[in-house]
Amino acid sequence: MSDTATGVIIVLIVLALWVPPIILGVRVARRKNRSAQWMWFGVHPMLGWIAFAVLASLPPLKECSQCAEKVKAHAKICPYCLTPFAT
């Protein structure tokens, strides 16, 4: 195999290990109403996978309709503005 082909294969392998945790992490963060800023750890491939695992294990949040603060999904009232959540 030539050096160019070997280089291309290495780049493809690195991208295959580097890009997926960032994309998956952003999707999980949006689905759970969490900040996608966690995925800045994806600058390093291993930290990207760790950040993805942390986001995947965190419980989802919900947003208060009055103050727009994010609170735990099981909360009955908003701890910031004391607005009760509809059940």
C-alpha positions in Angstrom: 0.0 0.0 0.0 1.3 3.5 -0.7 1.9 6.1 1.9 -1.0 8.2 0.7 -3.5 5.4 0.9 -2.2 4.5 4.4 -2.6 8.2 5.5 -6.1 8.4 4.1 -7.1 5.2 6.0 -5.6 6.6 9.2 -7.5 9.8 8.8 -10.8 8.0 8.2 -10.3 5.8 11.3 -9.5 8.9 13.4 -12.6 10.7 12.1 -14.7 7.6 12.7 -13.7 7.6 16.3 -13.7 11.4 16.8 -16.9 12.7 15.2 -19.6 10.2 16.3 -19.5 11.0 20.0 -19.9 14.7 19.3 -22.9 14.2 17.0 -24.5 11.7 19.3 -23.8 13.8 22.4 -25.5 16.9 20.9 -28.5 14.8 20.0 -28.8 13.4 23.5 -28.3 16.8 25.1 -31.1 18.3 23.0 -33.4 15.3 23.7 -32.9 15.7 27.4 -33.1 19.5 27.4 -29.5 19.8 28.5 -26.7 22.1 27.3 -24.8 20.8 24.2 -21.8 22.7 25.5 -20.6 19.5 27.1 -19.5 18.3 23.7 -16.7 20.9 23.6 -14.9 18.1 25.4 -15.0 16.3 22.1 -11.9 18.3 21.1 -10.1 15.2 22.4 -11.6 12.0 21.1 -11.6 10.1 24.4 -13.1 13.0 26.3 -15.8 13.2 23.7 -16.9 9.6 24.4 -16.8 10.3 28.2 -18.9 13.5 27.8 -21.4 11.5 25.7 -21.6 8.8 28.4 -22.2 11.4 31.1 -24.9 13.1 29.0 -26.6 9.8 28.3 -26.7 8.9 32.0 -28.1 12.2 33.2 -31.9 12.5 33.8 -33.8 14.8 31.5 -34.8 18.4 32.5 -37.9 20.4 31.8 -38.2 24.2 31.3 -40.4 26.4 33.4 -43.0 28.2 31.3 -42.7 31.4 33.4 -39.0 32.0 34.0 -37.5 29.6 31.3 -35.2 28.0 33.9 -34.4 24.3 33.5 -35.4 22.1 36.4 -35.6 18.4 37.2 -38.3 16.6 35.3 -40.0 15.3 38.5 -40.3 18.8 40.1 -43.8 19.8 41.1 -43.0 23.6 41.3 -40.3 25.7 39.9 -37.7 26.4 42.5 -36.9 29.8 41.0 -40.3 31.4 40.5 -42.5 29.0 42.5 -44.8 28.4 39.5 -46.6 25.0 39.8 -46.2 22.6 36.9 -49.2 21.0 35.2 -49.3 17.3 35.8 
